[in-house]
């Protein structure tokens, strides 16, 4: 037998799953990782899977470059950006079944990029007890259990509570139900603020909507005054004919950002339903100047909507100035389609 004949036999054996000497590999061993029945090597198989992996990596790395000109695709992508990570395990299965080394190497790209973007959110960043706790909750105009929502808010032991989508009989129920726990409150339009500390300087913030869905107030905490903004930015819609409709929300986000930028008080809190995530570029007028409690002190993504299966954190607690978030979490589900979000703050100089 010539050396060439011997080499051909070894190559054929490895391609059919038999290693030299009669040994065979298991599912993740040597079997099938050579050439397949059509002569394709492990480096030539799974190219479509590899391309999908690279596309996922490109979207993660360059999501800010996806244009908003058509259907606001950029904002839509950024709203659900963490979920792109699911592409890695989904593509891993066919990559292994195809025994494609190319696909497996390509999958490292989105895996590393996702870990770089969101891996830090998976660790518990809480830092002990705060001076006081705040809660923000879109209680929903069609809340199916207002008494239960009130009980949950009182049980949170928060010192400051901001509510959105207040209207009609429900508003009166919240005013009555929260009165004992929170002796101070202010309501402007459909948003309200309840506090254990005195509230003053209440003034509406014009979100360019034609009615009031935001205001600014000053809360006299034991550690000093804090400017508190309560806001409910316009809703967004996903429609087949027009895509992700966010124009009115973006106008209101700019107006809210301008108001916060002009704030004279050093310590500032923003509580509300912003109908957008911290990743959404269109909320930059707000997010560029404030710190997210969830990002700084949370444990996990803290998704708040929809409450039945949370997929995005559109309810935000943010701060700037000498306010340090030391804890962030969501509260148990109640009669709203949103989860309430809570954060504890430590007052620093």
Residue pairs with C-beta under 8 A, 6 or more apart in sequence:
10 20
11 34
11 35
13 19
13 20
14 20
14 30
14 33
14 34
15 34
15 35
15 36
16 34
17 24
17 25
17 30
17 31
17 32
18 24
18 31
19 25
19 30
23 30
24 30
24 31
25 31
25 32
25 33
27 96
28 96
32 99
33 42
33 99
33 101
34 41
34 42
35 41
36 45
42 99
42 100
42 101
42 102
43 100
43 101
43 102
44 102
45 98
45 99
45 100
45 102
45 103
46 94
46 95
46 98
46 99
46 100
46 102
46 103
47 100
47 102
47 103
49 91
49 94
49 95
49 98
49 100
49 103
49 106
50 100
50 102
50 103
50 105
50 106
51 106
52 87
52 91
53 87
53 88
53 91
53 103
53 106
53 107
53 109
53 110
54 106
54 109
56 84
56 87
56 88
56 91
56 109
56 110
57 106
57 109
57 110
57 113
59 66
59 77
59 84
60 81
60 84
60 110
60 113
60 114
60 117
61 113
63 74
63 77
63 78
63 81
63 279
64 74
64 78
64 281
65 74
66 73
66 74
66 77
67 73
67 74
68 74
68 75
68 281
68 282
70 243
71 242
71 243
71 244
72 243
72 244
72 245
72 246
72 282
73 243
73 244
74 281
75 244
75 246
75 276
75 280
75 281
75 282
76 238
76 243
76 244
78 277
78 279
78 280
78 281
79 244
79 276
79 277
79 279
79 280
79 312
79 314
80 311
80 312
81 117
81 277
81 279
82 114
82 117
82 118
82 121
82 301
83 311
84 110
84 114
85 110
85 114
85 118
87 110
88 107
88 110
88 111
88 114
91 103
91 107
92 104
92 107
94 103
95 103
95 104
95 107
96 104
118 301
121 294
121 295
121 298
121 300
121 301
122 300
123 299
124 299
125 296
125 297
125 298
125 299
126 297
126 298
126 299
126 326
126 327
126 328
127 297
127 324
127 326
127 327
127 346
128 326
128 327
128 346
129 326
129 344
130 325
130 326
130 327
130 344
130 345
130 346
131 221
131 222
131 223
131 344
131 345
131 346
131 347
132 158
132 159
132 160
132 221
132 222
132 344
132 345
133 156
133 157
133 158
133 159
133 160
133 327
133 342
133 343
133 344
133 345
134 158
134 159
134 160
134 161
134 162
134 269
134 271
134 317
134 342
134 343
134 344
134 345
135 153
135 156
135 158
135 160
135 161
135 162
135 271
135 331
135 340
135 341
135 342
136 161
136 162
136 163
136 164
136 230
136 271
136 272
136 273
136 315
136 316
136 317
136 340
136 341
136 342
137 149
137 153
137 161
137 162
137 163
137 164
137 315
137 331
137 336
137 338
137 340
137 341
138 163
138 164
138 165
138 232
138 273
138 315
138 336
138 337
138 338
139 146
139 149
139 163
139 164
139 165
139 166
139 170
139 174
139 336
139 338
140 165
140 335
140 336
140 337
140 338
141 165
141 167
141 170
143 149
143 170
143 334
143 335
143 336
144 335
145 334
145 335
146 170
146 173
146 174
146 177
146 335
147 173
147 177
148 334
148 335
149 334
149 335
149 336
150 173
150 174
150 177
150 178
152 331
152 332
152 334
152 340
153 161
153 178
153 194
153 340
154 177
154 178
154 181
156 331
156 340
156 342
158 342
159 195
159 196
159 197
159 221
160 193
160 194
160 195
160 196
160 197
160 219
160 228
160 269
160 271
161 178
161 182
161 193
161 194
161 195
162 191
162 192
162 193
162 194
162 228
162 230
162 271
162 272
163 174
163 191
163 192
163 193
163 194
163 230
164 190
164 191
164 213
164 230
164 231
164 232
164 272
164 273
165 190
165 232
165 273
166 174
166 187
166 190
166 191
166 192
167 190
171 187
171 192
174 192
174 194
175 185
175 187
178 185
178 194
179 185
181 194
181 196
182 194
182 195
182 196
183 196
184 194
184 195
184 196
184 197
184 198
184 199
185 192
185 193
185 194
185 195
185 199
186 192
186 193
186 199
186 202
186 215
186 217
187 193
188 202
188 204
188 212
188 214
188 215
188 230
189 204
189 211
189 212
189 213
189 215
190 211
190 212
190 213
190 232
191 212
191 213
191 214
191 215
191 230
191 231
191 232
191 272
192 230
193 199
193 215
193 217
193 219
193 228
193 230
193 271
195 219
197 219
197 220
197 221
197 222
198 219
198 220
199 217
199 218
199 219
199 220
200 217
200 218
200 220
201 216
201 217
201 218
202 215
202 216
202 217
203 215
203 216
203 217
204 212
204 214
204 215
205 214
205 215
205 216
205 229
205 231
205 255
205 256
205 259
206 255
206 259
207 213
207 214
207 231
207 233
207 234
207 251
207 252
207 255
207 256
208 251
208 252
208 255
209 234
209 248
209 252
213 231
213 232
213 233
213 234
213 252
214 229
214 230
214 231
214 232
214 252
214 256
214 259
214 272
215 229
215 230
216 227
216 228
216 229
216 259
216 263
217 227
217 228
217 230
218 225
218 226
218 227
218 228
218 265
219 225
219 226
219 228
221 347
223 347
224 267
224 347
225 265
225 267
226 265
226 267
226 268
226 269
226 323
227 263
227 265
227 267
227 268
227 269
228 268
228 269
228 270
228 271
229 256
229 259
229 260
229 268
229 269
229 270
229 271
229 272
230 271
230 272
231 256
231 270
231 271
231 272
231 273
231 274
232 272
232 273
233 249
233 252
233 253
233 256
233 272
233 273
233 274
233 275
233 276
234 248
234 249
234 252
234 275
235 249
235 275
236 244
236 245
236 246
236 249
236 275
236 276
237 244
237 245
238 244
238 245
239 245
246 276
246 282
249 275
249 276
249 282
250 282
253 274
253 276
253 282
253 283
253 285
253 286
254 285
256 270
256 285
256 286
257 284
257 285
257 286
257 288
257 289
258 285
260 268
260 270
260 286
260 289
260 290
260 320
261 289
265 321
266 321
266 322
267 319
267 320
267 321
267 322
267 323
267 347
268 290
268 319
268 320
268 321
268 323
269 317
269 318
269 319
269 323
269 345
270 286
270 290
270 316
270 317
270 318
270 319
271 316
271 317
272 315
272 316
273 314
273 315
273 316
273 338
274 283
274 286
274 314
274 315
274 316
275 314
276 282
276 283
276 314
277 283
277 312
277 313
277 314
278 287
278 292
278 294
278 295
278 313
278 316
280 287
286 318
287 318
289 320
290 318
290 319
290 320
291 318
291 319
291 320
291 325
292 316
292 317
292 318
293 317
293 318
293 319
293 325
293 328
293 341
293 343
293 345
294 301
294 302
294 313
294 316
294 317
294 328
294 341
294 343
296 325
296 328
297 325
297 326
297 327
297 328
297 343
297 344
298 327
298 328
298 329
299 328
299 329
301 313
302 313
302 328
302 329
302 330
302 341
303 310
303 311
303 312
303 313
303 330
303 339
304 310
304 312
304 313
304 314
304 315
304 330
304 338
304 339
304 340
304 341
305 311
305 312
305 313
305 314
305 315
305 337
305 338
305 339
306 337
306 338
307 333
307 334
307 336
307 337
307 338
307 339
308 333
308 337
310 330
310 339
313 341
314 338
315 338
315 339
315 340
315 341
316 341
317 325
317 328
317 341
317 342
317 343
319 325
319 345
322 347
322 348
322 349
323 345
323 346
323 347
323 348
324 345
324 346
324 347
324 348
325 343
325 344
325 345
325 346
326 344
326 345
326 346
327 342
327 343
327 344
328 341
328 342
328 343
328 344
329 341
329 342
329 343
330 339
330 340
330 341
330 342
331 339
331 340
331 341
331 342
332 339
333 339
334 340
